[in-house]
């Protein structure tokens, strides 16, 4: 764990040093759990957003986009349940004065039990070699079975107590499991209490005439409120989806782990409207499709898992998280939820407006059910950074490289004249002018070529193109590949075709969907 903590600290430091992420208002000592994205960070963030948008909207004829306002009528949040039920169970350690989410403490305990079981499995795998039957070992080994039972029991009991809003039982469970504060090492806990996560604000010209509003804690409600507007104007038929990206705000009291949990963050959500009774079919479809989206980026499947919810939200009849193994453990990156017809019916009741769909195929009017996919853009950004960061020994020196998927890289092609004379800079500029229409390019003419390579490695540039005197005579350049550090001599005329396939979103999108539209 110490080694993983060290890696995470390096990712955070690297993010600042190379212009990916800065602490917000740093010159005033910063604002807790709020961050700014620098020149490299904003490009990576945009590329992730574009890839998600293209996979959702461009690849599906029955999914369209929306950009709803951050400010919404305050009754919206009464209807959605956020005013009454959008709470976190918090508990303080009396010795360290640190505050924690009670459910996270219990989930961390469960994860530690599972890790103990995994260590037993690894030992056995090493001992028995190729003859090892992991599935059988997990089912029969007393220690592994015991660790799994402890984890499952803790999570199941926690879910039951949260569902019953029994905070006393939740505290008793923390004490029974002997969960200690990571800072003080003691189990001297306060009572557990609920804390609403919404930010309040006001709208109006003066204090006397202003109205109380909320900063939206999620983007989904803007989609539900616009359901009929979008359905009618885009002439959509069930099943269809509405996609949206945008900022959301939560007053996270226990905000930590860099940009993983922030007070201002960005979501990428798609609400898919289906016939009642067909929601589970589409729920499984979107679980599979969204997992394929992650795998299309070349990420390690061993670092992914699905976590099906024991405790369902008030609006759901099924829910699962796609979790990624960050340096600080498996954490949620994306949620897939079957939200039933709760949202549309709740808004109908509070607004007095009908939000129903007439289905001409079955000659029936009904309130659609909804399957949601919701991914945190900032969390996906952090996932990419943690996946990409690595240190290597090269000729006795350390190379820090970000192995970012090439199409997402902030700089995709670096163009470098070997020297500042003999017309090399002019030729490099000429190539740059031609390439920049298709790729994110950067001209880099400062320092020795080796230093430039290391600088480009550190920001994740997959291709470096060097112009030298030989190339001036035969119209060739040297292309250097980030991951292998291999170099090849190629014709300038062949450059675009050589790198186009790897940098194009088209190639990766084809891995997700074999058809251009969702099966009807």
Secondary structure by P-SEA (a helix, b strand, c coil): caaaaaaaaaaaaaaaaacccccccccccccccbbbbcaaaaaaaaaaaaaaaaaccccccccbbbbbbccccccccccccccccccccccccccccccccaaaaaaaaaaaaaaaaaaaaaaaaaaacccccaaaaaaccaaaaaaaaaaaaaaaaaaaaaaacaaaaaaaaaaaacccccccccccccbbbbbbcccccccccccccbbbbbccccaaaaaaaaaaaaaaaacccccccccccbbbbbccccccccccccccbbbbbbbbbbcccaaaaaaaaaaaaaaaaaaaaccccccbbbbbbccccccccbbbbbcccccccccccbbbbcccaaaaaaaaaaaccccccccccccbbbbbbbbbbbbcaaaaaaaaaaacccccccccbbbbbcccccccccccbbbbccccccaaaaaaaaaaaaaccccbbbbbccccaaaaaaaaaaacccbbbbbcccccccbbbbbbbccccbbbbbbcccccccccccccaaaaaaaccccccccc
